[in-house]
Structures are given as C-alpha cells and as structure tokens.
Amino acid sequence: MSPQEIENLAHLRRARDLIDRDYAKPLDVPTMAAKAFMSPAHFSRRFRAAYGETPYSYLMTRRIERAMALLRAGTTVTDACMAVGCTSLGSFSSRFAEIVGETPSSYRSRAHDAVRAMPTCVAKAHTRPVKGGSSRNREVRENTAA
Amino acid sequence: MTIALQFTNVTVTDVDESIAFYRDALGLEVQNDVSSGEHRWVTLGTPAQPGLGIVLSEPHAGRSQADGDAMQELLTKGVLPMLVFNTDDLDATFETVRASGAEVLQEPIDMGWGQRDCAFRDPSGNMVRIAQARAV
C-alpha cells in the first residue's frame, strides 16, 4: 500500500470511529464523509469496499446493536429508539425487525440469560446484528431455531 | 510450575511514530531496539510489570509482501485486536495521552460491569483501552 492509500484508509477508519462514538446524534452521510475528507458518493463507495456495508447501514446496525442492549436491560421500545438516535419509531421497528429477525418488543420480552453472563464488550461483538441473518448472530439463530 | 506472559507483539505502521505514543504518551520504557535488514523490533515495558515486553514491529517485518500487505490493511482499518492497559490513575493517564495528540475514542466512563475505562487509537489504528485498576 502506498502512503496515500494508507492515509485514505485511515480517514475511513476515523469516519467509522465517529459513527461508533456519535451514533446517538443526528449523523448523516455528508457529516461522516467530511470526517474522511471525501465527497459523500466517493466516501460511501470506499467505506463499503473497506467494511462490507454502506456508512448508513453501518450506522443503523450500530444503533440497533445498542438498542438491543437497552432492550435487554428493560428499557421501553420507544425510549430505546430515541436513545440510539432514531427519530421515527416506525422506521426503527422495521429496521430492527429486518436485521434482527424479530420485532423490538418481542426481543425485549424474552430471556437473555446467555448475553447477560457475558462482559459487555463481548456481548457487543457477539450480538452485533448482521443484515440477512448471517450465522454471526448466534443468539438470534439459536432462539429462532428453538 | 508457573507460566507468565513474556512478550506480546503489536503491529504498527511506523515504529518511530509509535514510540512517541507508547513511550512518551503512555509512559512505557524502551527496553530493546533491534534492527534486521530494513525492519526494527522495539521492545517496551513498565516497571509495574517487570518481565513483560511489548514488541513493536511493522506489517512486513518477517512476512511476505502479500502477508505484510494484508496486515497493513487490517491494521489501518482498525480491526486488529485491541490492547488493554490498566492504571492506578485513569483520569491523569487519559489527560496525558490526550495531550499528546492521540485520537480519543472514548473519554473515561463507567462501564456497565463496574469497570471504568477510556480508549484511544494508536498512531497506526490499533485500539488501546486503558482501565482504572481495581482497588485490592
């Protein structure tokens, strides 16, 4: 990799770190792209090539993963939706169902003993939802199989 | 019979740039500096944990071009495993590291399981977390 390529990839990493950190704020793609010193269209293409999903998809996955943690702790669906930066309960719920495989209220109401036993940082990585129901989201897979 | 960790390796893009972070910001001491060909292996440690060496080297050190390129990409993307330190004064350590200009990922906060920690990126993109040592 040339020094310029390394620098560009580091810019993408900083934008990804911004999403991980500021997911609860009203982040949009132009704001993320500015962090990477790229145009929004170029940024979206490069981000997807590096991290396997678009910046907006990465942001929503991060929000849903945080919402899952809040729901496991007993937060209401509406409060969890607002706390992670989503402003529309309808689109939050449909996005949640799309990537987790069940509705937020259904997820909230069932037991999460295995996740509760993990350190939070392990739970964060382990329960991170993957669009399309990949085998990585073992908790969902096991519970839907049961 | 006892067993203990003696060396752990951290891959960095530029060894000199990284020494500024690990020695000057985090406060580790350089214990060894070995060159072979165009690569260097720099070992750092802390008196708080004598016998443990943290070895910095570049992605292509001791690797093929293709493997080094793959390491370099993962490193810069920020997806290699994190390093976790602990300190008896988290707030002071955080201020020192921040003042060095390091990228802050997370200010000191209480985590859900009773730990208090903060997080930085080292100059290459490795995640470095620093936790408050628990009172014994």
Interface residues (C-beta under 8 A of the other chain):
Chain A: M1 I6 L9 A10 L12 R13 R14 R16 D17 D20 R21 A50 Y51 P119 T120 C121
Chain B: T13 D69 Q72 E73 T76 K77 G78 E103 L105 Q106 M111 G112 W113 R121 G125
